[in-house]
Amino acid sequence: MSVRVLSVSKMPFNVQVWIEDRDDGRFNVYIDKKLITPEGAHALERIFNTTVTGWQRLDDTFVRNTIAAVTG
């Protein structure tokens, strides 16, 4: 697994952070440039990639139940 963090502009629907879980085992994290500088995105990417070895994927049922519990 690896993570790529990008500082982007013009996110749709006022989205500020978007995470793409790719089929190739990578994650892309898109963060609105109003929230993070390109340097900050690079630093966050390095932080994520030093901890990613301890991450695990959760099954859809757990994720959906957790989101429903938080969002109502």
Residue, then its C-alpha position, 0 to 999 in steps of 0.5 A: m500500500s502507498v499513499r499519494v497526497l495532492s493539493v488541488s483546486k476546484m474540487p466539485f460540490n465544495v468537497q474539501v478532502w477526497i480519498e480514492d482507494r485504488d484497485d492497485g493498492r494505492f490511496n490518493v488523497y486530494i485536499d483543497k488547496k485552501l486547506i494545505t500547501p503543496e509542501g504540507a501535502h508532501a509532508l503529509e504524504r511522507i507521514f502517511n507512507t511511514t505508517v501505512t504498513g500498519w494499516q488494514r482494509l476493513d470490509d464494506t459492512f463494517v465501513r457502511n455501519t460506521i458511516a451510518a452510525v456517524t451520519g445518522 
